[in-house]
Amino acid sequence: MSPVRLPQEESLLWRMRRPASVLTALVAVIGTTSMAGPVLAEPAPPCALPRTDAHHSLGLDTWNDAYVRPRKTVDAVMVFLSFPDSRPLTTPAQLADDHFPATADFFRSASYGRLDLRAHPLDEWIEMPSASRSYDIARDWNAGMRSAFVDDALAAADPEVDFSRYDVVYLVADPHAPGVDSDATKVVNFHQPVKKDGTELRRVVTVFEQYPADRNVLAHETGHVFDLPDLYNRPEDGKGDWDTHVGDWDLMGSQFGLAPDPFGWHKWKMGWLDDARVDCVQAPGTTRHTLQPLAEPAARPGADTRLLAVRTGPHEVIAVEAREPVGNDIALCTAGLLVYRVRSDTASAGGPVEVLDAHPGSGACHGSSVHPELADAPLGEGETLLAADGAVAVTAVRRAESGAWTVRVTRR
């Protein structure tokens, strides 16, 4: 078998936070992917930013068909890899149960039932040809060693797996093997698709999680398979606060966030929110809107707006959504109207989304929040936030008993 061609490593570290405990880091390594052709669609609404060549661009006018579209049924195979130098202390079934149905349940809730992520775990270990230590598995993984691991894993699994049946591939390493580094979980994209069983593999998820695994870790990595970007801030020296862009909001920032439900903008991109559920403001003036809680399970008939987008530039909007303690957000710290900026020309881990803090200088949920300074970011009743250098004013007029919020927006 010819070797798997992997891209030049793009070290994107995803901060794993354990509140009130020692912090560790998890690597999400994502190769640079060239722009794929768009999936043609109806003309995009005026607030749907154009997709750019930024990695995991948050443009919505077209879909990047190099990525799995997260609608209806998505089938994922779980391949469990053992090593000749170590006897597993768990079973494949135990590892599968560690991730599913939790990961599928997360996406079912986030998508309002529009995505059914189905796991197909193998029931036996697939033994790798080399000892676990020989691959030098690490957070900042050597590209050659990473290539050797993926090459060996796919070759070992090929006799047992019909890859043409699956949309997503999880390569799950024995968590107790001595050479497995629990910080090294990542998505690996290929420069050129790898052909297996008549199908093209564009990326795989390599899972090196401890047992039991940290919550939402596989949902985060699966988000990359669906073309979602990392939302954390990566300090240049690898030190400092990683959660300054979005804090607890959206699991693509931190899988430990108190409010991990995807932003409304992400749900719109995924096709989980129809255009009719999004209000768009692009002209100067004052408008009023009613927003239902984003994570509320079922879309109601009739008026059911979940996202408000104010166009502020060619590649930028100010987004507003109501976050309440329901669904994936059941443990959120502070409810209210969350305001954030989206840029479609900013790459993954570069700050494509930035939560705007309605209460700068204060914080909340110290000890449980990954970034207390943004835990109280939402607007409360009667409060106003200025955005886009004062060009946009967002006011939380009132909250109804149903949880719906009345919003007033003034755009200069």
C-alpha positions in Angstrom: 0.0 0.0 0.0 1.3 3.4 -0.9 1.9 5.7 2.2 -0.8 8.1 3.3 0.1 11.6 2.3 -0.6 14.0 5.2 -0.5 17.8 5.1 2.1 19.9 6.7 1.2 20.1 10.4 -0.8 23.0 11.5 -0.5 22.9 15.3 -3.8 24.1 16.6 -4.0 23.4 20.4 -7.4 23.1 22.0 -7.2 24.0 25.7 -8.8 21.3 27.9 -9.9 22.9 31.1 -10.7 21.1 34.3 -12.2 23.8 36.6 -10.6 24.1 40.0 -8.0 21.5 39.0 -4.8 21.2 37.0 -5.2 22.3 33.4 -4.0 20.2 30.5 -4.0 20.7 26.8 -5.4 18.7 23.9 -4.1 18.9 20.4 -6.5 19.3 17.5 -4.2 19.1 14.5 -5.9 20.1 11.4 -4.2 20.1 8.0 -4.7 23.0 5.6 -7.4 22.1 3.1 -7.7 23.7 -0.2 -11.0 25.3 -1.2 -13.4 22.7 -2.6 -16.0 23.5 -5.2 -19.3 24.8 -3.7 -22.6 23.0 -3.5 -24.9 25.1 -5.6 -27.9 26.4 -3.6 -30.5 29.1 -3.7 -29.3 32.7 -3.5 -28.0 33.3 0.0 -29.8 35.8 2.4 -28.0 39.2 2.6 -26.5 38.4 6.0 -25.1 35.1 5.0 -21.4 36.0 4.7 -19.5 34.7 1.7 -17.2 31.7 2.2 -13.5 32.5 1.8 -10.4 30.4 1.6 -9.8 30.8 5.3 -9.5 27.4 7.0 -13.0 26.4 8.2 -14.4 29.7 6.9 -17.7 30.7 8.5 -19.1 31.9 5.2 -22.6 30.6 4.5 -23.3 31.3 0.9 -22.0 27.9 -0.3 -21.1 24.6 1.3 -17.5 23.3 1.1 -18.1 19.8 -0.3 -14.8 18.5 1.0 -16.6 18.1 4.3 -19.4 15.8 5.5 -22.7 17.6 5.5 -24.3 17.1 8.9 -27.9 16.4 7.8 -30.1 13.4 8.2 -28.0 10.2 8.9 -24.2 10.3 9.2 -22.5 6.9 9.7 -19.3 6.7 11.7 -17.1 3.7 12.1 -15.1 3.3 15.3 -11.8 1.3 14.8 -10.1 0.2 18.1 -6.4 -0.1 17.8 -4.2 -2.2 20.2 -0.4 -2.5 20.1 1.8 -5.6 20.4 3.6 -4.2 23.5 0.5 -3.8 25.6 -2.5 -5.8 26.6 -5.7 -3.6 26.6 -7.4 -3.1 30.0 -10.7 -2.1 28.5 -12.9 -3.6 25.8 -13.9 -2.0 22.5 -17.5 -2.0 23.8 -16.5 0.0 26.9 -14.7 2.6 24.8 -17.6 2.9 22.4 -20.0 3.4 25.4 -17.7 6.1 26.7 -18.4 8.2 23.6 -21.9 7.0 22.4 -24.7 7.7 22.7 -23.5 10.9 24.4 -21.9 12.4 21.2 -25.0 11.4 19.1 -27.3 12.9 21.7 -25.4 16.2 21.7 -25.7 16.6 17.9 -29.4 15.5 17.9 -30.2 18.2 20.4 -28.0 20.8 18.7 -29.5 20.1 15.3 -33.2 20.0 16.5 -33.3 16.4 15.4 -31.9 17.0 11.9 -28.7 15.1 12.4 -28.6 11.4 13.4 -24.9 10.5 14.0 -24.8 6.7 14.1 -21.8 5.0 15.5 -20.7 1.6 14.2 -18.0 0.3 16.6 -16.0 -2.8 15.7 -16.3 -5.4 18.4 -12.7 -6.5 18.4 -9.3 -4.9 18.7 -7.2 -4.3 15.6 -3.6 -4.8 16.4 -1.1 -2.3 15.0 2.1 -3.7 13.5 4.4 -1.7 15.8 4.8 -0.9 19.5 2.9 2.0 20.8 6.0 3.9 21.8 7.5 3.6 18.3 5.0 6.2 16.9 6.2 9.0 19.3 2.5 9.9 19.8 2.5 13.4 21.3 0.6 16.7 21.4 3.0 18.3 18.8 3.3 15.2 16.7 6.1 14.8 14.2 4.6 14.7 10.8 6.5 11.6 9.7 5.4 9.6 12.8 1.9 10.8 12.4 1.9 9.6 8.8 3.3 6.2 9.8 0.5 5.8 12.5 -2.3 6.7 10.1 -0.8 4.6 7.3 -0.5 1.5 9.6 -3.9 2.0 11.2 -5.8 2.2 7.9 -3.8 -0.8 6.5 -4.6 -2.9 9.6 -8.2 -2.0 9.6 -8.8 -2.4 5.8 -9.5 -6.2 5.9 -12.1 -5.7 8.6 -13.8 -2.4 7.5 -15.7 -1.5 4.3 -14.9 2.2 4.3 -17.4 2.9 1.6 -20.2 2.4 4.1 -19.1 5.3 6.4 -18.9 9.1 6.4 -16.7 9.5 9.4 -13.7 7.4 10.6 -12.6 7.3 14.3 -9.3 5.6 14.9 -9.4 4.9 18.7 -6.2 3.9 20.3 -5.9 1.7 23.5 -5.9 4.4 26.2 -3.7 2.4 28.5 -0.9 1.6 26.0 2.4 3.1 27.3 3.0 5.2 24.2 -0.4 6.8 23.9 -0.6 10.5 24.8 -4.1 11.6 25.9 -3.2 15.1 24.7 -2.8 14.0 21.1 -6.4 13.6 19.9 -6.7 15.4 16.6 -8.3 15.5 13.2 -5.9 14.8 10.3 -6.8 16.0 6.8 -5.1 14.5 3.8 -3.5 16.7 1.0 -5.0 14.2 -1.5 -7.9 11.9 -0.7 -6.9 8.3 0.2 -8.9 5.6 -1.7 -10.3 2.7 0.3 -13.0 0.3 -0.9 -13.8 2.6 -3.8 -14.4 5.6 -1.6 -12.2 8.6 -0.9 -11.1 9.3 2.7 -10.4 13.0 3.1 -9.7 13.0 6.9 -9.8 10.8 9.9 -10.2 11.4 13.6 -7.4 10.0 15.7 -8.6 9.4 19.3 -6.0 9.0 22.1 -8.4 9.8 25.0 -8.0 8.6 28.5 -10.6 6.3 29.9 -13.2 7.5 30.8 -12.9 10.3 28.2 -13.5 14.0 28.9 -17.0 15.1 28.0 -17.8 16.5 24.6 -14.2 15.8 23.3 -15.4 13.6 20.4 -18.2 16.1 19.6 -15.6 18.8 19.3 -13.5 16.7 16.9 -16.6 15.7 14.9 -17.4 19.4 14.6 -14.2 19.8 12.6 -15.3 16.9 10.3 -18.4 19.1 9.7 -16.2 22.1 8.8 -16.5 24.0 12.1 -13.5 26.0 13.3 -11.6 26.0 16.6 -12.8 29.0 18.6 -10.2 29.2 21.3 -7.4 31.7 21.4 -3.9 30.2 21.1 -1.2 32.3 22.9 1.9 32.6 20.8 4.1 31.1 23.6 1.6 28.4 24.4 1.0 30.0 27.8 -1.8 32.2 29.0 -5.6 32.0 28.7 -6.9 30.0 25.8 -10.6 30.9 26.3 -10.7 34.6 25.8 -12.5 34.6 22.4 -15.7 32.7 23.4 -15.3 31.4 27.0 -17.9 28.8 27.8 -20.1 29.5 24.8 -19.9 26.7 22.0 -18.0 23.5 22.4 -15.7 24.5 19.5 -14.0 26.8 22.1 -13.9 24.3 25.0 -15.5 20.9 25.5 -15.7 21.8 29.2 -17.8 25.0 28.6 -20.9 25.4 30.7 -22.9 26.4 27.5 -21.5 24.0 24.8 -24.5 24.3 22.4 -23.2 25.5 19.0 -23.7 29.2 18.2 -26.7 30.0 16.1 -24.4 31.0 13.3 -22.9 27.5 13.3 -26.4 26.0 13.3 -27.2 28.1 10.3 -24.1 27.0 8.5 -24.9 23.3 9.3 -28.4 23.7 7.8 -30.0 23.1 11.2 -31.5 26.6 11.2 -33.5 27.5 8.1 -33.2 31.0 6.6 -36.7 31.7 7.9 -35.4 31.3 11.5 -32.9 34.1 11.0 -33.6 37.8 11.0 -31.2 40.0 9.0 -30.5 43.7 9.5 -28.5 45.4 6.9 -29.9 48.9 6.5 -29.6 51.8 9.0 -32.5 52.4 11.4 -34.1 50.8 14.4 -35.9 47.4 14.3 -37.5 45.1 16.9 -37.2 41.3 16.9 -38.4 38.4 19.0 -35.9 35.6 19.7 -36.8 32.2 21.0 -34.1 30.4 23.1 -31.5 28.9 20.8 -31.3 25.5 22.5 -35.1 25.1 22.9 -35.7 21.6 21.5 -38.3 21.9 18.8 -38.9 24.7 16.3 -42.4 26.1 16.9 -44.8 26.6 13.9 -45.1 30.2 12.8 -42.8 32.8 14.3 -39.7 31.1 15.7 -36.7 33.2 15.1 -33.5 31.8 16.7 -30.8 34.1 15.4 -30.4 37.8 14.6 -27.6 38.9 12.3 -26.6 42.5 11.7 -24.4 43.0 8.6 -21.5 45.3 9.4 -19.0 44.6 6.6 -18.2 42.4 3.6 -17.1 39.6 5.9 -18.5 40.5 9.2 -21.8 40.4 11.1 -22.9 41.1 14.7 -25.0 38.1 15.8 -27.5 38.0 18.6 -29.2 34.9 20.2 -31.1 34.0 23.4 -29.3 31.5 25.6 -31.3 29.8 28.3 -30.7 26.7 30.5 -32.3 24.1 28.2 -30.9 21.3 26.0 -27.1 21.3 25.7 -27.0 24.6 27.7 -28.7 23.2 30.8 -25.7 24.1 32.9 -25.0 27.6 31.6 -23.9 30.2 34.1 -25.9 33.3 33.0 -28.9 33.4 30.7 -29.8 36.3 28.5 -29.0 37.7 25.0 -25.6 36.7 23.8 -24.0 39.1 21.3 -20.9 38.0 19.3 -19.0 39.0 16.2 -18.5 36.6 13.2 -15.9 37.0 10.5 -15.8 34.7 7.5 -12.3 35.7 6.4 -10.7 34.6 9.7 -9.2 31.1 9.9 -9.8 28.4 12.6 -8.2 29.3 15.9 -7.6 32.9 14.7 -10.8 34.3 16.3 -13.5 33.8 13.7 -16.0 34.3 16.5 -15.6 36.7 19.4 -18.2 37.0 22.2 -18.9 40.6 23.1 -19.0 41.1 26.9 -22.1 43.1 28.1 -20.5 43.3 31.6 -16.8 44.0 31.1 -14.9 44.1 34.4 -17.0 41.5 36.0 -17.3 37.7 35.9 -19.4 34.8 37.2 -19.2 31.1 38.1 -15.6 31.2 39.3 -14.4 27.6 39.8 -16.7 26.1 37.2 -16.5 28.4 34.2 -13.5 28.0 31.8 -13.4 31.8 31.5 -15.4 33.6 34.2 -14.9 37.0 32.6 -17.2 35.9 29.7 -19.6 33.7 31.8 -21.8 36.8 32.4 -21.5 38.1 28.9 -25.2 38.0 28.0 -27.4 41.1 28.2 -30.1 41.2 30.8 -33.5 42.9 30.6 -33.2 46.6 29.9 -29.4 46.5 29.1 -27.8 47.7 25.9 -24.5 46.8 24.3 -22.7 48.8 21.6 -20.9 46.9 18.9 -19.0 47.5 15.7 -17.3 50.7 17.1 -20.7 52.0 18.2 -22.4 51.5 14.8 -24.7 48.9 16.3 -26.7 49.1 19.5 -28.4 45.9 20.8 -31.0 46.3 23.6 -32.6 43.5 25.5 -36.1 45.0 25.9 -37.8 42.2 27.9 -38.0 38.5 28.5 -41.3 36.8 28.3 -42.3 34.0 30.7 -41.9 31.6 27.8 -38.2 32.5 27.5 -38.6 34.6 24.4 -36.7 37.8 24.2 -37.7 41.1 22.6 -34.7 42.8 21.1 -34.2 46.3 19.7 -31.4 46.9 17.3 -30.3 50.3 16.1 -27.9 50.4 13.2 -26.2 53.6 12.0 
